[in-house]
């Protein structure tokens, strides 16, 4: 997916040159202000394409979930969660003092938030608190199954199924998904705190089993490429924009061969930095 995202980014950068053809060189040699902004084409459209994919995926599906308040029979936990102190039929009341809307949000909230996380739980009327450190989150991500937290759907007699909520996704859900992917992209590029480095970067919280899942991962990779091109370094969109702006102001072009060499050096340095951070 990352290779496909890079190819898309390269094509998006080349399209203006293909369309303008000889006029592109004329604009560049005449120090036209169009050229600096053309340098931004690739990464801007990476974000736009990612957003459109997320919009299409989100608006074309219905949201079916269990509200945490409706998990009246409690939750079931896998072995890893039980090691942290969770017990079957236990209810999770809040995380860091904030109530949880959906059962499916619990794991996400525990993992994504940085620093120690305090989970308030209740079983048989007895309340308690379970604290997750960063190292605990790493252990959870390394050892969890596909569904480490599952709501108990029926009562002890196998009857009276709990209520499932179903609704259409709204535009706010699109923004929320984009925001979540943005945060995940930042974590993959520069994992913090250092304990997360042992994960190796690309961690799958849920298994991908349909086209929507693959498109969402592709959107994540487009966002990663877009964020990297925010770096003010030669070879990246913002860096090339800055260089082109300076050339336009000075009315003098830098050596193109030297710009390419420095650009490739910058790219390999950033790739090397990311690899070192993930080791």
N, C-alpha and C positions, 0 to 999 in steps of 0.2 A: 504493500500500500504506500509506503514512504517513497518508493521508486516511482510509482505512478504519479504521486503528488509532485515530485521534483520535475518529472516530464511535463506535467500540466503547467507548472510554474515557468519552465523554460519556454514552452510554446506561447504562453501569455506574454512573455517578454519579447518574443520575436514577432508576434502578430503586427504590432505597429510598424516595424521595419518592413515587413512584407507588404503591408497596405500602402505605406508611403513611398517605398522603393527609393528611387534616386532623390526624391524630395527630402528624405530623412537626412541625407548627407548635406543637402543644401541648407536645411534648417540648422544642422549642427555647425556647419562652417560659418553661418551668418549669426551664430550665437542667439538663436531664437529661444524664447522662454518656454516654448512647447517641449523642448528636449528634456530639461530637468524633470518635468512632470511625466513624460513618457517613461522615465526610469522607474517610476512608482507603479507602473501598470501591473507587473507580475504579482507583487504581494497584495495590492489592493484587490485585485480580482480573485486571489486565493481566498481572502476573507469573504468576499461577496459570494463566491461559489460555495464555500463551506456553509455560509448562512443560508443560502437558497436550498442546499441539500437538507440541512437540519429543519428548515421550514417545511419542505415537502414531506419529509419523513414524519415529522410531528403532526402536521395537519391532516395527513392521510390515514392516521391511526386513531383508534379510540383508546382512552386510558381506562384500564380496569385494574383496580387495586383494593387492598384491605386497609381501611383507616385504622391507625393504631388504637384509637378509642373503641373501635368495634371488635378488637381482638380480645373479647371478654373471657375466653378460655385460656388466655396466655399464649406463650410462644414455645416452639420446640427449637433446641439448639444442637449443633453438632459437637463432636468431642473437643475441638479446639476452643469453642466458646465456653464449654463446661469447665475447661481448665482455668478459665478466667473467673469462674464463680457463678456462671449462669446455670439455671436449672430449668428443666421442662416444666411448663405451665406458669413460669415466671412472667410477669408483665414489665415492660420497660416504660416508665412514666415520663422521663425527660433525659436530655443529654445537655450537660452544662446549663441546667436550669431552663432549657427551652423544650417545649412539648414537641413531639414528633407527629406529623400529620399521617404519614404512611409507614407501614411496616417495612416496605422496601427501601425506605430512606435511612433506616437505622444504621446498617453497615456502612453506607456511603458517608453518613455524618461522622461516624467514629473514625474512619480512615482519612478522609480529606482534611478535617480540621487539624491544625498543627498544635503541638504541645500536649500536655496531659488533658485527657477527656474524662469527665465524671459522669457516669451513667447511673441514674436513679432507677431502682427496680423495686418490685413488690411481689410477694407471694404469700398467700393465705393471710393477707392483712398486715404482714410484717414488711416494713420498708428497709432498704439497704442501699449502699452505693458501691459501685465497682469502678475503679479508676484504670484507665488505659494510658500507659506511657508510650512514647514513640517506639521503643523496642517491642512493646506488646503489639502495636499495630503492624510492625514488620512481621512478627510471628503469625499474626492473623492472616495477612496477605499471602504468606508463604504456604500456609497449611489449610486454608479454608476449602470447603467443598463448594459446589455450585450454589447451594442454598443453605448457608450456615444458620440463618434465622428464618423459621417458617411459622406462620400463625396456625394454631390449632383450630381447625375448621368446625369440628363437631363437639358436642358435650360428651360426658363420660358414657352416655348410653348410645353414642353414635347417631344422635339426632340433633335437631335445631341448629342448622348450619348458620354461621355468622354472616352478616351482611357484607356483600361486595359492592363497592362503589364503581360506577361506570360513567364516564363523561367524555365529551369532546375536548381535545387539547385546544388551548387558546394561544394568542400571540405571546402572552407572558411566559407560557411553557416553552416556547421557542427560544426566547431570550434566556430563560433559566438553563436550558440545555446547552446553548452556546456558551454561557458563562461557565458551566461545569466542564465542558470540553476545553475551554481556555485555561482553567485552573489545572486540569490534567496535563495539558501540553506544557505548561510552565514547570510542573513537577517532573515531567519526563526530560525536559531540556536541562534543568538544574535542580536535581532532587535535594530537598531540604526537609528535615535536618539530615545530618550525615548518616544516621542509622538507616535511612531509606536506600542508601547506595547499595546495600547488600541484596536488595530486591532485584537489581539488574535493570531497572527502568521500566520496561514495558510489561506491566502486570495486567492480566485480564481478570476483572472482578466477576464478570459473567461470561458464559460461553457464547460465542457468536454462532447462530444456527439459521440465519435467514439473510435475505438481501438487504433488509433495512439495517441489520447489524453491521454488515460490511460497508454500507454507505456511511454509517455513522463513524466507523473507524477511518474511512477515507477522509471524512470531514475533519476528524481530529488531526490527521496528517497534514491536511491543507493548512490548518491553524498553526501547526508546528512550523511549517515552512514560512508562513506569514510572520510569525513572531520572530523567527531567526532573521528575517529580512528587515526587522526594525532596528537591527544593530547598525550603528553609524560607522561601519567599516567598509573599505573598498571590496567590491564583489557582492555586496548585499544592497538591496534596493535603496534604503535610506542613505547608506554610504555613497552609492553611485549618484543619488540625487544631490547630496552635498557637494561632491566633486564637480558634477555638471553645473550646479549653481555657481560655484567659484569660477569655473571656466567662462560661464556666461557673463559674470560680473567683470572678469579680467579681460574678456574678449581675446582669450588665448587658450588653445587646447593643450592639455598635457599629452605626453607621448602615449599613444594607444597601446603599444606593446608593453610598456612599463606598467600601465594601468591594469592590463590583463594579468601580468605576472603577480603584481601586488594583490590583486583581487583573489587569485587562486591561493596565494599564501594565506590570506585572511580566512578563506573558506576552510582550508585544511586545518588551520589553527583552531577555529571554532569547533570543527568536527572532533579534533583531538581532545579539546577541553571537555566536550560532552561525553566522549568515551571514557576519559579519566574519571569524570564525576559518576559514571554508572558502574565503574569497576568496584 
